[in-house]
Amino acid sequence: MAGKLRVTQVKSTISHIARNRATMRALGLKRIGHTVEVADNDATRGMVRQVRFLVSVEEVPHAASTPSAPTLAEEKA
């Protein structure tokens, strides 16, 4: 579970309880269509579960989540 999750807001938080709005903000989502990548751990999975009717979630493959830093040998070449 050490990867990342790509979370996209697909519905508005208008007319939802303040707790759901706060969870969306804590995930970093601000508007419909906004996408963020969050760490894949129990805490963030729990947050996503609480607002699962407002978001869509997909797992990000390890290779695509973050590019690796160039090594010293690659910098010299």
PyMOL commands that set and color helices and strands:
alter all, ss='L'
color gray80, all
select helices_A, chain A and resi 18-27+42-50+62-65+72-76
alter helices_A, ss='H'
color red, helices_A
select strands_A, chain A and resi 4-9+35-39+55-60
alter strands_A, ss='S'
color yellow, strands_A
deselect
rebuild
show_as cartoon
